[in-house]
């Protein structure tokens, strides 16, 4: 089971706090701390949406660009033999390395 949520391109990890008997979440991938909580899944979801909306409104009011969790660019350092094998696998699939890696990483991330 994955303990995550997504809203407007922002991803959050959710945990249950047994001491407080509430769900607690935190948005991942941005340096600003965006957290939220709720007693029920519906309250948690509502508070998550409100927290992201508040963050975006605050960024607009202060004239700063909101951070996004990812740019879509990923720089990797891998062993040359892995790089060669990736190139061969991509070519065999009739795809560019970027296309092939995108598909492989998407499958792995959603497994």
C-alpha positions in Angstrom: 0.0 0.0 0.0 1.3 3.4 -0.9 0.9 6.1 1.6 1.0 9.1 -0.8 -1.3 11.7 -2.2 -1.1 14.0 -5.2 -2.7 17.4 -5.9 -1.9 20.0 -8.6 1.4 18.2 -9.3 2.5 18.1 -5.7 3.1 14.8 -4.0 2.8 14.1 -0.3 3.7 11.3 2.0 1.1 10.3 4.7 1.7 8.6 8.0 -0.5 7.8 10.9 0.4 9.3 14.3 -0.9 6.9 16.9 -0.2 9.3 19.8 -2.4 11.9 18.3 -4.7 9.5 16.5 -4.5 11.5 13.3 -3.1 11.2 9.8 -0.2 13.6 9.1 1.2 14.4 5.7 4.1 16.4 4.2 4.6 17.6 0.7 7.8 16.1 -0.9 10.3 17.6 -3.3 10.1 21.2 -2.2 12.3 23.0 0.3 9.4 24.9 1.8 7.7 22.9 4.6 4.2 22.1 3.6 2.4 19.9 6.1 -1.2 18.9 6.8 -3.3 16.6 8.9 -6.7 15.1 9.5 -8.7 12.7 11.6 -10.2 11.1 8.6 -9.1 10.5 5.0 -11.6 13.2 3.8 -10.3 15.7 6.4 -6.7 14.8 5.4 -7.5 15.3 1.7 -9.2 18.6 2.3 -6.3 19.9 4.5 -3.8 18.7 1.8 -5.6 20.7 -0.9 -5.9 23.7 1.4 -2.2 23.6 2.3 -1.1 23.4 -1.4 -3.5 26.2 -2.3 -2.3 28.3 0.6 1.3 27.8 -0.6 0.5 28.8 -4.1 -1.4 31.9 -3.0 1.4 32.9 -0.6 3.9 32.6 -3.5 1.7 34.8 -5.7 1.3 37.4 -3.0 5.1 37.5 -2.3 6.0 37.5 -6.0 8.1 34.3 -5.9 7.8 31.3 -8.2 6.4 28.2 -6.4 8.7 25.3 -6.4 7.7 22.3 -8.4 8.7 18.8 -7.1 10.5 18.0 -10.4 11.6 19.7 -13.5 11.5 16.6 -15.8 15.3 16.6 -16.1 17.3 13.9 -14.4 21.0 13.7 -14.5 22.5 10.3 -13.8 26.0 8.9 -13.4 26.0 5.2 -14.2 28.7 2.7 -15.0 29.7 2.6 -18.7 28.6 -1.0 -19.1 25.2 -0.1 -17.8 25.0 2.9 -20.2 25.9 0.6 -23.1 23.3 -2.0 -22.1 20.7 0.8 -21.8 21.5 2.0 -25.3 21.2 -1.5 -26.8 17.9 -2.2 -25.0 16.5 1.2 -26.1 17.6 0.6 -29.7 16.1 -2.9 -29.7 12.8 -1.5 -28.5 13.0 1.1 -31.3 13.2 4.0 -28.8 15.6 6.7 -27.8 17.4 6.2 -24.5 15.2 9.0 -23.0 12.0 7.3 -24.1 13.1 3.9 -22.9 14.4 5.1 -19.5 11.2 7.1 -19.0 9.1 4.0 -19.5 11.3 1.8 -17.3 11.4 4.3 -14.5 7.7 4.9 -14.6 7.0 1.1 -14.3 9.5 0.9 -11.4 8.1 3.9 -9.6 4.5 2.6 -9.8 5.4 -1.0 -8.9 
